[in-house]
Amino acid sequence: MEPIHSKKNQRMARRLQAKTSAKVHATRNWLGLGSNIAIRILDISESGIRLLLREPLEMGKEFEVTLEGPGSRPNRHLAQVVWCVPLPDGSYVVGAKWEKYLPYPELLSLARN
């Protein structure tokens, strides 16, 4: 059996740290209805996002994420939950994949260089 630490990174795109000025709004459904459950973006890539949320989301659930970089308009995207982990403070870290890849110019407006 191969040790866990020797497995190769199987991500489809490189994760980037989000700018502190990047704004996020997430709802529990794909219609964009309901209150904002997002606290902040932890990291982002063309293929997915890692978010800090106020509430848990079930694996496989589709939800809407609206992203806004500094000086840009808000853009809505559909994402699907890949994993969700509770934190001791009552918040949740969620990994999600985009329904469609994030456009590269939008990724650059949200990520640190």
PyMOL commands that set and color helices and strands:
alter all, ss='L'
color gray80, all
select helices_A, chain A and resi 4-6+104-110
alter helices_A, ss='H'
color red, helices_A
select strands_A, chain A and resi 16-17+23-27+38-44+48-53+62-68+75-86+92-98
alter strands_A, ss='S'
color yellow, strands_A
deselect
rebuild
show_as cartoon
